[in-house]
Amino acid sequence: MSSAAPQTQGTKSAPLARVMRPVNSLVERFIPSAFVFAVVLTFVVAVAALLLTDAGPVDVITGWGDGLSGLLAFMTQMALILLLGHTLANTGPVRSVLARLGGVPRTVLQAYLFVFVVASLASLITWGLGLVVGVLLAKEVAAQGRERGLRLHFPMLVAAGYSGYVIWHMGYSASGPLTAATEGSFIAEQLGRTIPVGETIFTWWNIAAAVATIVVVGVALALVAPRDGEQVIELGFDARDSDNVDLDDEVVTPADRVDASRVVTLLVGLALAAYLVLHFTNGGTLTLDIVNWTFLALILLLVRNTFELIALIKNAASNVGEILLQFPLYAGIMGIMATTGLITIFSDWVVGVATPATFGVLAFLSAGVVNFFVPSGGGQFAVQSPVMLDAAERLGVDPSVAIMAIAYGDQWTNMIQPFWALPVLAIASLKMRDILGYTTVTLIASGLVFAGVLLLVGAGV
């Protein structure tokens, strides 16, 4: 975190900040941790199973306990995506690129929009990368802009960077679509087949939706950016000093010389890159594992030695623990739903209120709500996709629509759900209330795009 206190200029409070003040208070005072949400959701599902099905307490406990280990492989894949994305963003070459990019914007408005667009593109590559790149670039742009005399509102810059995260589930590391494309995954087992990413991530309508979201959200952020005379909180000059990762790279023994050598990481990185080339040239498809090996190969090729690799991994690992703790609970919820028949009851309700044309929007909106309680995209798919895929099959809706609708809902309400914002805010030394007014605008703008696209797809356009 920065040791420099933000510097405030101007006397007027931004109108948007005043409007969002009650929401800020609600979020910071009454929304508990994601782990508590997972525990509460477990009990809610258990009670629902007791009330709505013929299952008794023993059946519920047994289904829950048997299900706890059901997502261990998936849990590892999700943890690696976050770990490797965070690590990649902090490698020397990537940080050097960010430093150069920090000097690109020449006006205040360009600064906000530039951070948003770069963070959006990074999020399409991998969500872990997008989260970290957004806030690191915001700090670079703030520091270099201040040196050039630009009055940049730092909370707005951070909000713009975090807003790029609103399209992560449409890109290369989209956990839901990649899970559906992975042999042996829980989605593939339910459907009896895999769904290649060409039917989800790389459909024309998903690509068009990603582009449209960047444009619409960019316009919205430009409209609500602080104007002259409004309060501006600038970042201190030394804001980037604490971003450096401490390296324990003292070379004393022969073993230290091996760890300090570039050869070890380079050889493994080249071998992994060769494997990936062979995988795709032999007709291999994109899966969760292949995405992770891609990021690992890049990291191994970019780091200077084992010392740096270990330091970066240790730095990134602090963001993974809380997520790992939640996945067994999500798996237990799946176990209750499957063994008691609760999934069929929920599916019946969806089928009763939806039509093939409206199913996508209904799934999207419900996913947005579920995301408040299950903020992990992978965890949400574990809980919600069995219900929505069953309902889609009964309505005659392509399962890819169900998968992408859940993906859209998951990324959508991340803009006002504090779970994923916490590491960003820690790096920026801000609180949720500092950015929530702007990210709420992102929520509204992106939601219009997501709902509109799903309506068009449902209408067969």
C-alpha positions in Angstrom: 0.0 0.0 0.0 1.1 3.5 -0.6 2.7 5.4 2.2 1.6 8.7 0.6 -1.7 10.2 1.7 -4.0 11.2 -1.1 -4.2 14.9 -1.8 -7.5 16.6 -2.1 -8.2 19.6 -4.3 -11.4 21.4 -4.9 -14.3 22.2 -2.6 -17.4 20.6 -4.2 -18.4 17.0 -3.6 -19.2 15.1 -6.7 -22.9 14.6 -7.3 -22.5 10.9 -8.0 -20.7 10.4 -4.7 -23.5 12.1 -2.8 -26.2 9.9 -4.5 -24.3 6.7 -3.8 -23.5 7.5 -0.1 -26.3 5.4 1.3 -25.3 2.4 -0.9 -21.7 2.8 0.3 -22.8 2.7 3.9 -24.9 -0.4 3.3 -22.1 -2.2 1.6 -19.4 -1.4 4.1 -21.5 -2.0 7.2 -23.7 -4.9 6.5 -22.2 -7.1 3.7 -20.1 -9.9 5.4 -17.3 -11.9 4.0 -17.8 -14.2 1.1 -17.1 -17.2 3.4 -19.9 -16.2 5.6 -22.2 -15.9 2.6 -21.1 -19.5 1.6 -22.0 -20.7 5.1 -25.4 -19.0 5.1 -26.2 -20.3 1.6 -25.4 -23.8 2.7 -27.9 -23.6 5.5 -30.5 -21.9 3.2 -30.2 -24.7 0.7 -30.3 -27.3 3.5 -33.5 -25.9 4.9 -35.0 -25.6 1.4 -34.2 -29.3 0.8 -35.9 -30.2 4.1 -39.0 -28.2 3.3 -39.4 -28.8 -0.4 -38.3 -32.4 -0.8 -38.8 -35.7 0.9 -35.3 -35.7 2.2 -34.7 -35.9 6.0 -31.9 -34.4 8.0 -29.7 -37.5 7.6 -30.1 -37.4 3.8 -29.2 -33.7 3.7 -26.1 -34.1 5.9 -25.0 -37.2 3.9 -25.5 -35.4 0.6 -23.6 -32.4 1.9 -20.7 -34.4 3.3 -20.3 -36.6 0.3 -20.3 -33.6 -1.9 -17.6 -31.6 -0.1 -14.8 -33.2 -2.1 -16.6 -33.0 -5.4 -14.8 -29.9 -6.7 -11.2 -30.5 -5.7 -9.8 -30.6 -9.2 -11.9 -27.6 -10.3 -10.8 -25.8 -7.1 -7.2 -26.2 -8.0 -7.8 -25.0 -11.6 -9.6 -21.8 -10.3 -6.8 -21.1 -7.7 -4.2 -21.4 -10.4 -5.9 -19.0 -12.7 -5.9 -16.3 -10.0 -2.4 -17.2 -8.8 -0.8 -17.2 -12.2 -2.7 -14.1 -13.4 -1.6 -12.1 -10.5 2.0 -13.4 -10.9 2.1 -12.6 -14.6 0.9 -9.0 -13.9 3.8 -8.4 -11.6 6.6 -9.8 -13.7 9.3 -7.3 -14.6 8.5 -7.1 -18.4 4.7 -6.6 -17.7 5.4 -3.9 -15.1 7.8 -2.2 -17.5 5.0 -2.2 -20.1 2.6 -0.7 -17.6 5.1 2.0 -16.7 5.3 3.0 -20.4 1.6 2.8 -20.8 1.2 5.1 -17.8 2.6 8.0 -19.9 0.2 7.6 -22.9 -2.8 9.6 -21.7 -2.4 13.4 -22.3 -5.7 14.6 -20.9 -7.8 13.9 -17.9 -10.6 12.2 -19.8 -8.1 10.1 -21.8 -6.5 8.9 -18.6 -9.8 7.5 -17.2 -10.8 5.9 -20.5 -7.3 4.5 -21.2 -7.1 2.7 -17.9 -10.6 1.2 -18.5 -9.8 0.0 -22.0 -6.4 -1.5 -21.1 -7.9 -3.2 -18.0 -10.8 -4.6 -20.1 -8.4 -6.1 -22.6 -6.3 -7.6 -19.8 -9.4 -9.1 -18.2 -10.2 -10.8 -21.5 -6.8 -12.4 -21.4 -7.2 -13.6 -17.8 -9.3 -12.3 -14.9 -6.4 -12.5 -12.4 -4.3 -10.3 -14.8 -7.1 -7.9 -15.4 -7.7 -7.2 -11.7 -4.1 -6.5 -11.0 -3.3 -4.6 -14.2 -6.2 -2.3 -13.7 -5.1 -1.0 -10.4 -1.4 -1.0 -11.2 -2.0 1.0 -14.4 -4.2 3.4 -12.4 -1.4 4.1 -10.1 1.1 4.6 -12.9 -1.3 6.9 -14.8 -2.0 8.9 -11.6 1.7 9.3 -10.7 2.8 10.3 -14.3 -0.2 12.4 -14.8 0.5 14.4 -11.6 4.0 15.0 -12.8 2.6 16.5 -16.0 0.2 18.7 -14.1 -3.0 16.7 -14.7 -5.6 16.8 -11.9 -6.6 13.2 -11.9 -9.2 11.8 -9.5 -7.5 8.7 -8.2 -10.7 6.9 -7.0 -12.1 7.4 -10.5 -8.9 5.9 -12.1 -9.1 2.8 -9.8 -12.9 2.5 -10.6 -12.1 2.7 -14.3 -9.5 -0.1 -13.9 -11.9 -2.3 -11.9 -14.7 -1.6 -14.4 -12.6 -3.4 -17.0 -13.3 -6.6 -15.0 -16.9 -6.4 -16.0 -16.1 -8.4 -19.2 -13.7 -11.0 -17.8 -16.2 -13.9 -18.1 -16.4 -13.3 -21.9 -12.7 -14.0 -22.5 -9.8 -16.5 -22.5 -10.0 -17.4 -18.8 -13.8 -17.6 -18.6 -14.2 -20.3 -16.0 -17.8 -21.3 -16.9 -17.3 -21.8 -20.7 -13.9 -23.4 -20.1 -15.3 -25.8 -17.6 -18.0 -26.8 -20.2 -15.2 -27.4 -22.7 -13.2 -29.6 -20.3 -13.5 -33.4 -20.5 -14.8 -34.9 -17.2 -16.0 -31.6 -15.7 -19.2 -31.5 -13.8 -20.9 -29.5 -16.6 -19.7 -32.0 -19.3 -20.9 -34.9 -17.1 -24.4 -33.4 -16.8 -24.7 -32.6 -20.5 -23.1 -35.9 -21.6 -20.7 -34.0 -23.8 -18.4 -31.0 -23.8 -19.3 -27.6 -25.3 -16.3 -26.2 -27.2 -15.4 -22.5 -26.7 -16.4 -21.9 -30.3 -20.0 -22.2 -29.2 -19.6 -19.9 -26.2 -16.6 -17.5 -25.9 -15.9 -17.2 -29.6 -19.5 -16.9 -30.9 -20.1 -13.7 -32.9 -22.7 -12.5 -30.4 -20.4 -12.8 -27.4 -17.5 -11.0 -29.2 -20.0 -8.3 -30.3 -21.2 -8.0 -26.7 -17.7 -7.6 -25.3 -17.0 -4.8 -27.8 -20.3 -3.1 -27.2 -19.8 -3.2 -23.5 -16.4 -1.5 -23.7 -17.9 1.2 -25.9 -21.1 1.8 -23.8 -19.3 1.6 -20.4 -16.6 3.9 -21.7 -19.2 6.5 -22.7 -20.9 6.2 -19.3 -17.6 6.7 -17.4 -16.8 9.7 -19.5 -20.2 11.2 -18.6 -19.8 10.8 -14.9 -16.1 11.7 -14.6 -15.4 14.6 -12.2 -15.7 18.0 -13.8 -13.8 21.2 -13.0 -14.7 22.5 -9.5 -15.6 19.0 -8.1 -13.5 17.3 -5.5 -10.4 15.6 -6.8 -8.3 13.2 -4.8 -4.8 12.9 -6.2 -2.2 10.3 -5.5 1.2 11.1 -3.9 4.5 10.9 -5.9 5.8 7.9 -4.0 2.7 5.8 -4.7 4.6 3.2 -6.7 7.5 2.6 -4.3 5.7 -0.1 -2.3 4.7 -2.1 -5.4 8.1 -3.7 -5.7 8.4 -7.3 -4.7 11.1 -8.1 -2.2 13.6 -10.7 -3.6 15.7 -12.9 -1.3 18.3 -13.3 -4.0 21.6 -13.4 -2.1 24.0 -15.8 -3.8 26.2 -17.6 -1.3 26.2 -21.3 -2.0 26.3 -23.4 -5.2 22.6 -24.0 -4.7 22.0 -20.2 -4.7 23.8 -19.9 -8.0 21.4 -22.4 -9.5 18.4 -20.5 -8.2 19.9 -17.3 -9.6 20.4 -18.8 -13.0 18.1 -17.8 -15.9 18.5 -21.2 -17.5 16.2 -23.2 -15.2 13.1 -21.2 -15.7 13.8 -20.6 -19.3 14.2 -24.3 -20.1 10.9 -25.2 -18.4 9.1 -22.3 -20.0 10.3 -23.3 -23.5 9.3 -26.9 -22.9 5.9 -25.8 -21.8 5.5 -23.5 -24.8 6.5 -26.3 -27.1 3.9 -28.5 -25.6 1.2 -25.9 -26.1 2.2 -25.5 -29.7 1.9 -29.3 -30.2 -1.4 -29.4 -28.4 -3.1 -26.9 -30.7 -1.4 -28.1 -33.9 -2.7 -31.6 -33.1 -6.2 -30.4 -32.8 -6.3 -29.8 -29.1 -8.9 -27.5 -27.7 -8.9 -24.7 -25.1 -9.6 -25.9 -21.6 -9.0 -24.6 -18.0 -5.8 -26.6 -17.9 -4.5 -25.2 -21.2 -5.2 -21.7 -20.1 -3.3 -22.2 -16.9 -0.3 -23.8 -18.7 -0.3 -20.8 -21.1 0.1 -18.3 -18.2 2.7 -20.5 -16.5 4.7 -20.7 -19.7 4.6 -16.9 -20.0 5.7 -16.4 -16.4 8.6 -18.8 -16.8 9.8 -17.1 -19.9 9.5 -13.6 -18.4 11.0 -14.0 -14.9 14.8 -13.6 -14.4 15.3 -16.6 -12.2 13.9 -18.9 -9.6 14.4 -16.2 -6.9 12.0 -13.9 -8.7 9.5 -16.6 -9.5 9.3 -17.7 -5.8 8.9 -14.1 -4.6 6.1 -13.4 -7.1 4.3 -16.6 -6.3 4.4 -15.8 -2.5 3.1 -12.3 -3.2 0.2 -13.7 -5.3 -0.7 -16.6 -2.9 -2.1 -14.2 -0.3 -5.1 -13.6 -2.7 -5.9 -17.3 -3.1 -6.6 -18.6 0.4 -10.0 -17.3 1.0 -11.2 -18.6 -2.4 -9.9 -22.1 -1.6 -11.8 -22.2 1.6 -15.1 -21.5 -0.1 -15.1 -24.2 -2.8 -15.7 -27.2 -0.5 -18.8 -25.4 0.7 -20.0 -24.8 -2.8 -19.4 -28.5 -3.6 -21.4 -29.4 -0.5 -24.3 -27.3 -1.8 -24.1 -29.1 -5.1 -24.3 -32.4 -3.2 -27.4 -31.4 -1.3 -29.1 -30.2 -4.4 -28.3 -33.3 -6.4 -29.1 -36.0 -3.8 -32.3 -34.4 -2.5 -33.9 -33.5 -5.8 -33.9 -29.8 -5.0 -32.2 -29.1 -8.4 -35.3 -30.4 -10.2 -37.6 -28.2 -8.1 -35.6 -25.1 -8.9 -35.5 -26.1 -12.5 -39.3 -26.6 -12.6 -39.7 -23.0 -11.3 -37.5 -21.6 -14.1 -39.3 -23.6 -16.8 -42.6 -22.4 -15.4 -41.8 -18.7 -15.7 -39.4 -18.6 -18.7 -39.9 -19.0 -22.4 -37.1 -19.9 -24.9 -37.0 -16.2 -25.8 -36.7 -14.9 -22.3 -34.7 -17.7 -20.7 -31.3 -16.0 -21.3 -32.3 -12.7 -19.7 -33.9 -14.5 -16.7 -30.8 -16.7 -16.2 -28.6 -13.5 -16.5 -30.6 -11.6 -13.8 -30.7 -14.6 -11.5 -27.0 -15.1 -11.9 -26.4 -11.4 -11.0 -28.3 -12.0 -7.7 -26.6 -15.4 -7.0 -23.2 -13.6 -7.5 -23.8 -11.6 -4.3 -23.8 -14.9 -2.3 -21.3 -16.9 -4.4 -18.8 -14.3 -5.7 -16.5 -16.8 -7.3 -17.3 -17.4 -10.9 -16.3 -21.0 -10.7 -18.2 -21.5 -7.5 -21.3 -19.9 -8.9 -21.2 -22.2 -11.9 -20.9 -25.2 -9.6 -24.1 -24.0 -7.7 -26.2 -22.5 -10.5 -25.3 -24.2 -13.8 -27.0 -27.6 -13.0 -30.3 -25.8 -12.5 -30.1 -23.6 -15.5 -28.7 -26.3 -17.9 -31.6 -28.6 -16.9 -34.1 -25.8 -17.5 -32.5 -24.9 -20.8 -32.7 -28.5 -22.0 -36.4 -28.7 -21.1 -37.2 -25.4 -22.8 -35.2 -26.4 -25.9 -32.6 -23.6 -25.4 -29.0 -24.1 -26.5 -26.9 -24.9 -23.4 -24.3 -22.3 -24.6 -26.9 -19.6 -24.0 -27.4 -20.8 -20.4 -23.6 -20.9 -19.8 -23.0 -17.4 -21.2 -26.0 -16.0 -19.4 -24.6 -17.2 -16.1 -21.2 -15.8 -17.1 -22.7 -12.4 -17.8 -24.6 -12.3 -14.5 -21.5 -13.3 -12.6 -19.3 -10.6 -14.0 -22.1 -8.0 -14.0 -22.7 -7.6 -10.2 -19.0 -7.9 -9.4 -19.2 -4.1 -9.9 -21.0 -3.7 -6.6 -20.1 -6.9 -4.8 -17.0 -6.1 -2.7 -15.3 -9.6 -2.8 -13.1 -9.1 -5.9 -12.7 -5.4 -5.3 -10.9 -6.0 -2.0 -7.4 -6.9 -3.4 -7.7 -3.9 -5.8 -8.7 -1.6 -2.9 -5.8 -2.9 -0.8 -3.3 -2.1 -3.5 -4.8 1.4 -4.1 -5.2 2.2 -0.3 -8.9 3.0 -0.9 -12.3 1.9 0.5 -15.3 0.5 -1.4 -17.2 3.7 -0.9 -14.5 5.6 -2.8 -15.2 3.7 -6.1 -18.8 2.4 -5.7 -20.5 5.4 -7.3 -18.5 4.9 -10.5 -18.7 1.1 -10.6 -22.5 1.3 -10.1 -22.6 3.3 -13.4 -20.6 0.5 -15.0 -23.2 -2.0 -13.6 -26.1 -0.1 -15.2 -24.4 0.5 -18.6 -23.0 -3.1 -18.9 -26.3 -4.6 -17.8 -28.2 -2.9 -20.6 -25.7 -4.5 -23.1 -25.8 -8.0 -21.6 -29.6 -8.1 -21.4 -30.0 -6.7 -24.9 -27.7 -9.2 -26.4 -29.4 -12.1 -24.6 -32.8 -10.9 -25.8 -31.5 -10.8 -29.4 -30.1 -14.3 -29.1 -33.3 -15.5 -27.6 -35.2 -14.0 -30.5 -33.0 -15.9 -32.9 -31.3 -12.8 -34.3 
